[in-house]
């Protein structure tokens, strides 16, 4: 069941149903990157289950929430836009230090 769900994620979520490449080398590269992405998605899923984040959001919403992080560079100084409450919850759940 776990393997089947992994292949389903690769095929649908990572858009690896058909590779659409012209060389064997590119097919291997795309498959390897898909494999790494599947490992990361599995770890995210595991952490979301352990920390009960699925009660608050889906995995797609989690990734969308984190994609909204913004950094502005002004005169060589990097400024991070303030984190939302949900972003802080995600950082805490994954045991990551909040960026400053």
C-alpha positions as YAML, in Angstrom:
chain: A
units: angstrom
residues:
- id: 1
  name: UNK
  ca: [0.00, 0.00, 0.00]
- id: 2
  name: UNK
  ca: [2.80, 2.43, 0.89]
- id: 3
  name: UNK
  ca: [4.64, 1.73, -2.36]
- id: 4
  name: UNK
  ca: [1.44, 2.14, -4.37]
- id: 5
  name: UNK
  ca: [0.74, 5.49, -2.73]
- id: 6
  name: UNK
  ca: [4.33, 6.54, -3.46]
- id: 7
  name: UNK
  ca: [3.93, 5.76, -7.15]
- id: 8
  name: UNK
  ca: [0.60, 7.60, -7.16]
- id: 9
  name: UNK
  ca: [2.30, 10.68, -5.69]
- id: 10
  name: UNK
  ca: [5.10, 10.44, -8.27]
- id: 11
  name: UNK
  ca: [2.65, 10.12, -11.11]
- id: 12
  name: UNK
  ca: [0.11, 12.73, -10.09]
- id: 13
  name: UNK
  ca: [1.60, 15.23, -7.63]
- id: 14
  name: UNK
  ca: [5.09, 15.35, -9.14]
- id: 15
  name: UNK
  ca: [3.81, 15.11, -12.73]
- id: 16
  name: UNK
  ca: [5.98, 12.12, -13.58]
- id: 17
  name: UNK
  ca: [3.32, 10.09, -15.39]
- id: 18
  name: UNK
  ca: [5.09, 10.39, -18.72]
- id: 19
  name: UNK
  ca: [8.67, 11.57, -18.79]
- id: 20
  name: UNK
  ca: [8.52, 13.20, -22.25]
- id: 21
  name: UNK
  ca: [12.26, 13.30, -22.79]
- id: 22
  name: UNK
  ca: [14.33, 12.41, -25.84]
- id: 23
  name: UNK
  ca: [17.35, 10.74, -24.31]
- id: 24
  name: UNK
  ca: [17.95, 7.96, -21.84]
- id: 25
  name: UNK
  ca: [20.27, 10.22, -19.81]
- id: 26
  name: UNK
  ca: [17.53, 12.84, -19.33]
- id: 27
  name: UNK
  ca: [15.03, 10.13, -18.37]
- id: 28
  name: UNK
  ca: [17.39, 8.88, -15.63]
- id: 29
  name: UNK
  ca: [17.94, 12.44, -14.39]
- id: 30
  name: UNK
  ca: [14.24, 13.24, -14.26]
- id: 31
  name: UNK
  ca: [13.50, 9.95, -12.50]
- id: 32
  name: UNK
  ca: [16.24, 10.61, -9.92]
- id: 33
  name: UNK
  ca: [14.94, 14.11, -9.18]
- id: 34
  name: UNK
  ca: [11.43, 12.65, -8.87]
- id: 35
  name: UNK
  ca: [12.76, 10.03, -6.45]
- id: 36
  name: UNK
  ca: [14.36, 12.74, -4.29]
- id: 37
  name: UNK
  ca: [11.13, 14.76, -4.37]
- id: 38
  name: UNK
  ca: [9.19, 11.65, -3.32]
- id: 39
  name: UNK
  ca: [11.52, 11.18, -0.34]
- id: 40
  name: UNK
  ca: [10.93, 14.80, 0.70]
- id: 41
  name: UNK
  ca: [7.17, 14.48, 0.27]
- id: 42
  name: UNK
  ca: [7.18, 11.31, 2.37]
- id: 43
  name: UNK
  ca: [9.08, 13.07, 5.15]
- id: 44
  name: UNK
  ca: [6.69, 16.03, 5.02]
- id: 45
  name: UNK
  ca: [3.73, 13.64, 5.17]
- id: 46
  name: UNK
  ca: [5.24, 11.75, 8.12]
- id: 47
  name: UNK
  ca: [5.87, 14.97, 10.05]
- id: 48
  name: UNK
  ca: [2.40, 16.27, 9.28]
- id: 49
  name: UNK
  ca: [0.87, 13.05, 10.64]
- id: 50
  name: UNK
  ca: [3.07, 13.07, 13.77]
- id: 51
  name: UNK
  ca: [2.39, 16.74, 14.53]
- id: 52
  name: UNK
  ca: [-1.31, 16.49, 13.57]
- id: 53
  name: UNK
  ca: [-0.99, 19.25, 10.98]
- id: 54
  name: UNK
  ca: [-3.57, 17.57, 8.73]
- id: 55
  name: UNK
  ca: [-6.22, 18.85, 11.16]
- id: 56
  name: UNK
  ca: [-5.25, 22.40, 10.15]
- id: 57
  name: UNK
  ca: [-4.25, 22.09, 6.48]
- id: 58
  name: UNK
  ca: [-3.49, 19.82, 3.55]
- id: 59
  name: UNK
  ca: [0.02, 19.20, 2.26]
- id: 60
  name: UNK
  ca: [-0.70, 21.44, -0.72]
- id: 61
  name: UNK
  ca: [-1.78, 24.26, 1.63]
- id: 62
  name: UNK
  ca: [1.37, 23.76, 3.71]
- id: 63
  name: UNK
  ca: [3.60, 24.11, 0.65]
- id: 64
  name: UNK
  ca: [1.59, 27.11, -0.59]
- id: 65
  name: UNK
  ca: [1.87, 28.76, 2.84]
- id: 66
  name: UNK
  ca: [5.63, 28.32, 2.89]
- id: 67
  name: UNK
  ca: [5.97, 29.53, -0.69]
- id: 68
  name: UNK
  ca: [4.65, 32.91, 0.46]
- id: 69
  name: UNK
  ca: [7.81, 33.57, 2.51]
- id: 70
  name: UNK
  ca: [9.43, 36.69, 1.11]
- id: 71
  name: UNK
  ca: [12.87, 38.20, 1.50]
- id: 72
  name: UNK
  ca: [13.71, 41.68, 0.26]
- id: 73
  name: UNK
  ca: [17.26, 42.89, -0.21]
- id: 74
  name: UNK
  ca: [17.76, 46.61, 0.30]
- id: 75
  name: UNK
  ca: [21.28, 48.05, 0.01]
- id: 76
  name: UNK
  ca: [22.80, 44.63, 0.69]
- id: 77
  name: UNK
  ca: [20.68, 43.98, 3.79]
- id: 78
  name: UNK
  ca: [18.30, 41.03, 3.64]
- id: 79
  name: UNK
  ca: [14.91, 41.72, 5.22]
- id: 80
  name: UNK
  ca: [12.43, 38.90, 5.88]
- id: 81
  name: UNK
  ca: [8.76, 39.79, 5.81]
- id: 82
  name: UNK
  ca: [7.10, 38.89, 9.16]
- id: 83
  name: UNK
  ca: [6.00, 35.27, 9.51]
- id: 84
  name: UNK
  ca: [2.31, 34.52, 9.81]
- id: 85
  name: UNK
  ca: [0.98, 32.49, 12.73]
- id: 86
  name: UNK
  ca: [0.51, 29.48, 10.42]
- id: 87
  name: UNK
  ca: [4.08, 29.73, 9.11]
- id: 88
  name: UNK
  ca: [5.39, 29.82, 12.69]
- id: 89
  name: UNK
  ca: [3.33, 26.70, 13.47]
- id: 90
  name: UNK
  ca: [4.87, 24.91, 10.48]
- id: 91
  name: UNK
  ca: [8.42, 25.84, 11.47]
- id: 92
  name: UNK
  ca: [7.80, 24.65, 15.02]
- id: 93
  name: UNK
  ca: [6.25, 21.35, 13.85]
- id: 94
  name: UNK
  ca: [9.27, 20.56, 11.66]
- id: 95
  name: UNK
  ca: [11.74, 21.57, 14.37]
- id: 96
  name: UNK
  ca: [13.20, 24.32, 12.19]
- id: 97
  name: UNK
  ca: [14.49, 27.58, 13.56]
- id: 98
  name: UNK
  ca: [12.42, 30.55, 12.47]
- id: 99
  name: UNK
  ca: [14.36, 32.72, 10.04]
- id: 100
  name: UNK
  ca: [15.28, 36.15, 11.29]
...
